[in-house]
Amino acid sequence: MSLFPLLTALLGIMPANTIEQVPAVVEAEARPFLVSQANSADILVKLPRPQGSPKNVGSMFMANAYGQQGLNFQAQGKPAPTVKFYQDALTKMGYAERTINTTQGDWGFSIVFDTPATLTLTPKDSSKAVVLVIQGTMLGPDTINLNLRFEEI
């Protein structure tokens, strides 16, 4: 089929005698919502951030992270209130904290969350699960560096 009849059909100027040459529209099959590695960075960017965080945070390459993407930014704050912020905000979104993995001190913190049931992130290794890891490291008396990423554990 030449390109001309197809283009004229799209523009609505196709002659009547060429209509049978245009392929029928194929309906797409509905599939369940599935988040792939390719857009796990989009999920991270949309997660809540504590007050005092930059408004626009983009993802960056992180070699060991799921999808090799993560967030890294600085915010004003201390470990305890930052941990509380993430525990409250993410629990409301359906994430479940793995308290066995939580550590916290004056130096910073590390917390791990299982993803909500509505979010499907398929691990490369079927014996593992994809989790959200958030770590904070104090850089100064009131400045914390935050790192968010998905990992397989």
C-alpha positions in Angstrom: 0.0 0.0 0.0 1.4 3.4 -0.9 1.8 6.0 1.8 -0.5 8.6 -0.1 -3.8 6.8 0.6 -3.0 6.4 4.3 -2.0 10.0 4.7 -5.0 11.3 2.9 -7.2 9.1 5.0 -5.7 10.5 8.2 -6.3 14.0 6.9 -9.9 13.2 5.9 -9.4 13.8 2.2 -9.3 10.2 1.0 -11.2 9.4 -2.2 -14.1 7.0 -1.6 -12.6 4.3 -3.9 -9.5 3.8 -1.7 -11.2 3.4 1.6 -10.9 -0.4 1.5 -7.1 -0.1 1.3 -6.8 1.5 4.8 -6.1 -1.2 7.5 -8.8 -1.6 10.2 -8.2 -0.1 13.6 -7.0 -2.7 16.1 -8.3 -2.4 19.6 -5.7 -2.7 22.4 -6.2 -5.4 25.0 -6.7 -4.0 28.5 -3.9 -5.1 30.9 -3.4 -4.7 34.6 -1.3 -1.7 35.7 2.3 -2.8 35.7 5.3 -0.5 36.5 8.5 -1.5 34.8 12.1 -0.8 35.6 12.0 1.9 32.9 9.7 4.1 34.9 10.6 3.3 38.5 12.5 6.6 38.4 9.1 8.4 37.8 7.7 6.8 40.9 10.6 8.0 43.0 10.3 11.6 41.7 6.6 11.6 42.7 7.2 10.4 46.3 6.6 13.0 49.0 9.6 14.9 50.3 10.0 16.5 53.7 9.6 20.2 54.2 12.8 22.0 53.3 13.5 19.7 50.3 14.1 21.1 46.8 10.9 21.3 44.7 12.3 19.8 41.5 14.4 16.7 42.1 15.4 14.5 39.1 16.4 10.9 39.1 20.1 10.0 38.6 22.1 6.9 37.8 22.7 4.5 40.7 24.4 1.4 39.6 23.1 -1.0 42.3 19.5 0.3 42.4 16.6 -1.4 40.8 16.4 0.1 37.3 19.7 1.8 38.1 17.9 5.0 39.1 17.4 6.8 42.3 17.1 10.3 43.9 19.7 12.1 45.9 19.1 15.6 47.4 19.7 17.6 50.5 17.1 18.9 52.9 16.9 20.9 56.1 16.3 18.6 59.0 17.4 15.9 61.4 17.1 12.1 61.3 14.2 11.5 63.8 11.7 14.0 62.2 12.7 12.9 58.7 12.1 9.2 59.5 8.8 10.1 61.1 7.8 12.1 58.0 8.5 9.1 55.7 6.9 6.6 58.0 3.7 8.6 58.1 3.6 9.7 54.4 4.5 6.3 52.9 2.2 4.3 55.2 -0.7 6.4 54.0 0.3 5.5 50.4 0.2 1.8 51.2 3.9 1.2 51.8 4.8 -1.1 54.7 7.9 -0.5 56.7 10.3 -3.4 57.3 11.1 -2.4 60.9 13.8 -5.1 61.1 15.8 -3.0 58.6 15.3 0.4 60.3 18.4 2.0 61.8 18.6 5.5 63.2 21.1 7.7 65.1 22.6 11.2 65.2 24.5 10.3 62.0 21.3 9.6 60.0 19.0 6.7 59.2 18.1 3.8 56.9 14.6 2.6 56.4 13.1 0.0 54.1 9.5 -0.3 52.8 7.7 -3.0 51.0 5.8 -1.5 48.0 2.0 -1.2 48.0 0.0 -4.1 46.5 -1.1 -1.7 43.7 2.5 -1.2 42.6 4.1 -4.1 40.7 7.8 -3.9 40.3 9.1 -7.3 39.0 12.6 -8.2 40.3 15.1 -9.7 38.0 15.8 -12.4 40.5 12.4 -14.1 41.2 13.6 -15.2 44.7 13.8 -11.5 45.8 11.4 -8.7 46.3 11.7 -5.0 45.2 11.6 -2.6 48.1 12.0 1.1 48.6 15.1 2.1 50.5 15.5 5.6 52.0 18.8 6.6 53.7 19.7 9.9 55.3 23.2 11.1 56.2 23.8 14.3 58.2 26.0 16.8 56.4 25.8 19.5 59.0 23.8 20.4 62.1 20.6 20.9 60.2 21.3 19.5 56.7 20.6 15.9 55.7 21.4 14.2 52.5 18.6 11.9 51.4 18.9 9.0 49.0 15.8 7.1 47.8 15.9 4.1 45.5 14.3 0.8 44.8 16.4 -2.3 45.5 16.0 -6.1 45.3 16.4 -7.9 48.6 
